[in-house]
Amino acid sequence: MEEAAALAPLPRSTPAALTPYYEQKPAWRDCGVPGFQCATLKAPLDYAEPSAGDVRLAVTRKKATGPGKRLGSLLVNPGGPGGSAIGYAQAYAGIGYPVDVRARYDVVAVDPRGVARSEPVECLDGPEMDTYTRTDGTPDDAKETDALVAAYKKFAEGCGADAPKLLRHVSTIEAARDMDIVRAALGDEKLNYVGASYGTFLGATYAGLFPNRAGRLVLDGAMDPSLPARRLNLEQTAGFDTAFTAFAKDCVRRSDCPLGGRDAGPGQAGKKLKAFFDGLDARPIPTGDADGRRLTESLATIGVIAALYDEGAWPQLRESLTAAMRENDGAGLLVLSDSYYERDADGGYTNLMFANAAVNCLDLPPAFDSPDEVRRALPDFEKASPVFGEGLAWASLNCAYWPVRATGEARRIEAKGAAPIVVVGTTRDPATPYRWAEALAGQLSSARLLTYEGDGHTAYGRGSACVDSAINAYLLHGRPPADGKRCS
């Protein structure tokens, strides 16, 4: 594979046309969440043509509580793309980050353009999303293939109709440039930042564009920006297989495991789960859902994947699989699937999935251009994961029908001249494989790789005192961990 070009930094001086944006002062107001203030800032819709209109960016902050000298703002982003940074700050980071960190930093979040409170992209209504999520994602024949393609087209057309201008300008590079406007509006000389999952790509992109303005950056659950879409999806498929293997090893040791007894290995457990999925493909099972939804293969697959993000959800996954496989009750797996899609009890969805596609399809050319290309790649994906490979290969077709051409491409990010950047990788992370953390740390000129030998997605604030103390020392005192430090 040919090495990707490096992301070039932007000029240090601010173009005159952008000066009004950089000189904004946020008008903070109470936003109904105790301890938090909210404001709205503006960014240019198109950085190449700042006069073409604005995008409104929603921002929240919780001021440093003291004691101790205030260290500035700490921006946080939970990833996605499409996750609400404001929701993350108000529900977790602003109240759950270590007390010492919240004492010294204003915890700040901005929803990226197109996400949540910042001019959200909308594509389908609730009932349409219910239909979309039930669509057979592993087509067996031409009719089912046509139905899947039609679902992708309807989703894409809905996004295009909702936000035809914005859809061309929700890239990660533009979101990173927005963060620099937010940094300036907050009065900070440098950006301090904790980004998880996709938030690592956003943070690394910021460092690549503005290396001299990168302060203390923590990139937890790192992505590899140098990979094209197909390779990215293939390696993530292998990551979910690694996580399932860890779950299966734990499951078969327990008396209530529906995937086999103590003598069963992960391979046998995987075959049993795949057979269960295949059975749902032919005959979905009841869930007791008020809207009459039954558990399809596609919903069950997403339910399992959702639980693999956090080993704390393994008992819930085991119980849900037991109910579905032994008692014909799909309610538990449907709950897990709904949590992944951010569907509420009234049948409404956040814009997570819409923004996710909008950003991903703009950042990289599509993984596949046609169903035939998917079929040719199926052996590679099924080798990467016998359980999930087929479904994740077909899921990679969605950007083929996007109404806007990609403006980004795979690039290495070096951020030469940046202060030390802490890159965190978890060895059995399902969604951002550990190899990606190694790759990003190898690209960033000032990276320090911190490894957590464990399960689940991301590591900071998830129970490892070793990880947390290393990151806290960096955020509070500017002391990054030694490169290659390992925690378990």
N, C-alpha and C positions, 0 to 999 in steps of 0.2 A: 504494500500500500504506500503510495507516494505521500511524503510528509507534507502536512498542511502548512500554508504560509502563516506567518506570525501576525497577530493583530497589531496594527500600528497605533502609537499614542497620538492623541490630538495635540494641537499647538497649546502651549501653556497659557497664552493670552486669550482672553475671552473676546470673541468677535463682537463688534459694536452692535450688530443686530440682536444679539442675545443679552446685552447689558440690562435692559429693563427686566428681564426674567431674573437675572442674578441679583438685582437690587430690591426684589420683593421682600416685604416684611410680613410674616404670618400674623393674621388677626385671630388670636387664640380665643376660643369660646368654650363654655362647658358643653360636653357632648353626652351627658346623661349616664356616663360610666364613672363611678367614684374614683377620683384621683386623676382622671384623664381630661385633657383638653383636645380640641379638634380645630383644624383650620383647613383652608383650601388654597392651594398655590396653582399657578399657571405654568405650562411649558408649551413650547411651540409644537403644533401638530407635526410639522415637517422641519427638521433642523436645517435642511438644505434651503428651505424657503420659510423663514420665520414669520413672514408677513401673511402666510396662507391660513392662519387661524391658530387657535389655542386648544390645548387639552387641559382639563381641570383635574388636579391631583389632590386626593383626600389624604390628609396627614393627621396623625394623633401623637400625643406625647404624654408621658408621666414624668414630672420633674423629679430630679434627684432629691432624695429624702434626707441626705446627710446621715451621720456626721462625715466629716472629711471634705477635702477640697473637691469641688465639682470638676470632672474630667472632660466635660462636653457632652455631646449627644452620642447615643449608641443606636444606630439604625438596625432593625431586625427584619428578616424576611424568612418565611417558613417554606418557600419553594412552590412547587406545582409543575410548571408555571400555572398561575391561576389562583393560588392560595391567597387569602386575604391577610396581608401583613398587619392591617389594623385589627382584625379579629384575633390574630395570633398574639399581638401585643396586649390587647385588652383582656383576653381570656387566659393568657399564660405568661409571656415574657415580662410584662410590666408588673406582675404580681408573683411570678414563680421563679424568676431568675434569682441567683444568690443575692442575699440581702446586701452584701458589701458592694456588689456591682450596681444594684439599684440605688444605693446610697450615694454613689459617686457620679453616675451618669443619668442624664435624661434619657429614658427609653422612648425611642421614636420609631414610628412606622409610617410608611407611605404605601398605599395600594398602587402597584404599577398601572400604567395606562391600560385601559381595557379590562381591569380587574376590579370586582367587588364595588367599592364606592368611587372609583376613578373612571367614570364613563364606561361602565361594564358592557362588554359585547354580549348580546343575547342572540340565540339561534333558534331554539325550539321552546314551546311552552311545556308545562308539566306533563299533560297527556302524551304529547309528541315525544318527550324524552323517555317516558315509560315505554313507549313502543320502540324507540331507538335502542334502549338498553336491553330489551328482550330479543332483538334481532339476532338470528343465528350467526355467530361469529366464526363458525367452522363449516363453511358450505361444502356439501357433499356432491352437488350436481349443478348444472347450469342455472336451473331455476333459483336455487338458494344463493348462488353467486350473484345473480342479477338482483336479488332482493337486498343483499348486503351492499352492493354498489349503489343501489337506489337509496338506501338509508344514508350512506356517506354523502351522496349528492344532495339529499334533502337537508341534511345538517349543514353542509357547506353553503348551500343557497340561502338558508335562513340567516346565517352569519353575514353573508354578503348583502342581503337585503336590509339587515338591521344597521350595519355600520360600514357602508361602502368606502368612506374616506378613512376612518380610523383603522380599518382592517389592514390598510397598507402601512400603518405606522405603530405597530405594537411590538416591535422587535426588542430583543434583549439589549442591543446597543442603544436604542432610543430610551429604554427604561433606565439604563445605567447613566445616560446623560441627564435624565430627569433627576436622578439621585444627586448629581453634582449641583443642580439648581437648588434642591432641598438643603444640601449641605451649606450652601452659601446663605440661604434664607435663614438658617438656624444660627448663623454667625460663627460656624466652625471653620478653622483653617484646613483641617483634614477630616476625612470621613472615617469614623470608627463604626464597625459593622460586624454583625453575626448573621450569616446566611446558612440555611440548611437546604440540602438537596438541590433543586434548581436554583435556590438562592445562592449557592456557591458559584454557579455559572454567572449569575448577575453580579456578584461581588468581584469575581475574577475579571469579568469584562470591565467593570469600573476601574480596577487596578491597571488593566491593560491600556485603557484610554487616558487615565489620569494618574500615572504612577507617582507623581510628586505630591498628589493630594491624598494618597492612600495612607490612612493611619493604622490603627490596630484592626486587622481584618481576620476573622475566624470563618473558615469555609468548611462546614461540617456535613459529611455525606457527599463528598465532592463528585462533580461531573467532569468528564474529559471533553473539553471544547474542540479538540482536534479531530473528533470522529464524525464521519458522515452519518446520516440518519439510519441507514440500514445497519451499519456496524453498531451504532449506539443501541438500536433496538435488539439486535442479536445478543450483545453482551449483557443487556438488562435481562433478557430472557434467561441467560445462564445464571444471572444473579438470583432470580426467583427460584430457579432450580436448587441452587445452593441453600437458600433459606428453607425451601420445602424439605430438603434432605435433613436439615437440622431439626425441623419440626417433626418429621416422620421418625427419626431416631428417638426423640423424646416420647412421641405418641405410643409407639409399639411396646415400650417398657411399662405401659399403664394398662390396668385391667379393663378400662372403659374405652380403649382405642378401637374405632371401627375399621382401621386400615390394616389390621393383622395383629397377631400375638407377638410374644417376645422373640420368637424365632424368625419373625419376618424382618427383612432388611428394608431400607428406604426404596430400593428398586421395586420390591413386591408391593409396598405401600403405594407407590406411585402408580403401578398398574391397576391397583384396586380403585384408586381415586379416578383415574382416567376412564375405567369401565363405568364408574358411577356417572361421570360427565356424559359419556356416550349414551347411557340409559336416559338421562334427562333430555338429550338431543331428540330422542324418539318420543319420550313421554314425560313432560314436565310434571312436577308434583305440587300438591296444594301447600299454601302458606298461611291460610287464614287471614290474608290481607284484605282490608276493607274495600279496596279497589278491585279485588278479584284477581290480582296478579298471581300467577303460578311461578314456581322456581324452574327457570329454564337453564340449559347448559351455560349460556353466557352469564346469567346472573350468579349462578353458583360459582363459576370460575372467578369472577370478580370478588365474590364474598371470601373465597379462600385467599386470594391474593391480598385483599385488604388486611386480613389477620396476620399475614406474614411480615408486615411492616414493624410489628412490635411483638416480641416474644411474650409480653404480658397478656396478649390476646390468645395465646395458644390454648389455654383451657376453654375459652369461649368457642374457639374453632373446633376443638375436639367434641364439645357438647353439641355444637350445631351440626357437625358431620354425623354424629351418632344419631341424632333425631332424624336427619334427612335419609341416611342410608339404612337405618334399621326400623324407623317408625313412619317413614313416608311423610315427614313433616319438614317442610322447607323454610319455616319461619325464621330460624336462627341465621341461616345463610343469607336470607333476604335482608335481614337487619344489617349484617356486615356489608352487603353490597350497597345498601342505601347509604351507609356511612361513608363509603368510598366515593359515591357519586354526589354526596351532600344533598340528599333528598330528604325533605322533612315529612312529618306525619300527615300533613295536608296535601302532599303530592307535589309540592313546589321544589324547585332545584335552585341552588346558588349558581353563579355563572362560572364556577370552577372549570367544568369540562369545556365550556365554550372558549374561555380565555386560554385554556391549555392548548387546544387545537390552534387557536389564532396565533399564539406566540410560536409554537413549535413549527407550524407550517410556513411561517414567515422567516424563521431563523435558519432553516436548512431545506434544500431541495428534497422532494419526497423520497422516502425509502424505496417505494415501488411506484411504477407508472401504470400497472395493469394487473388484473388477476393472474394472467399467465406468468408474470414475473414472480408473484407470490408463490405460485405452484412450484416454480423451478427452485425457489429458495426454501421450500418446506423441509427438505431433508436436513439442511443446516440448522434450522430452528428446532426441529424435533430432536436433533442430536443434542443441542444446547439444553433442551428441557423436554423429555418425553411427555410430561404432564401438560405443560403450558405452551409448548412451542408452536403448535398449530394455531391456537387462538391468537397468540401474540404476533405471529407472522401476518395473519389477516388483519389484525388491528393496525398494523403498520401501513396499510393501504390508504388510510383516511385522507392523507394530505394530497393524494393524487388528484382529487376532485376539488381542491381548494380554489376559490374564485380569484385569489391574488397570488401572483408568482412570488416565490421566496426571494428575499433581498439579502439574506445572509448566506454564509458558507462556513464550513468547518475551518477553524483557525486555532493554531497554538496561541497561548497567551503567556508572554514572558514578563511583562511589567518591569522592565529593567529600570532600576533606580528606586523601586518601591521599598518601603520599610519592611521588616520581616512579616510574612503572612503565614498564619497557622492553617494548615490543611489537615483535616481530620478524616480518617477512613476507618470503617468497621469491617472486620474480616469476613463476616457472613451477612453483610447488608444486602437485602433483596433488590432494592430499587436503584442504588448507586453502587455497583460492585467495587470491591476494594481496589481492584486494578486501576479504576478511574482516579482514586485519590493518589495512588503512586504516579500515575501519568501527569496529573495536574501539578503535583509537587515537583515533578521532573521538568516541567515547562516553566513554572514561575521562578524567576531568578533568585528571589529571596525567600522561597518557601521553607517551612519547617514542617515535616510530616509527623503527625501524631496518630498512632495506631491504637485502636481499641479491638482487642481480640474477643469478639463476642457476636451476639445476634442482634437483629433489629436494624431499623433505619435511623441513622445518625447516632451520636454518642453524648453530646453535651446535655447535661441535665437529665440523664436517663439512668442514674444510679451508680456510675463509676466515680468514686471519690478521686481516683488517679487522674481521669480525664478532666473532671471539673476543676480540680486544684491547679492543673497545668494551664487551663484556659483562663481561670480567674487571675492567676499570677501575671499572665500576659495582658489581660484587659486592664487590670488595676495598677500594675507596676511596669508594664512594657517589657516584661521578661518572657520572651518566647521559649517554649520547651526546646530541648536539644533535638536537632533533626534526627528522626528515626526513633524517638521515644515510644515505648510500647506500654500499654495498660491492659489489664485483664480483669 
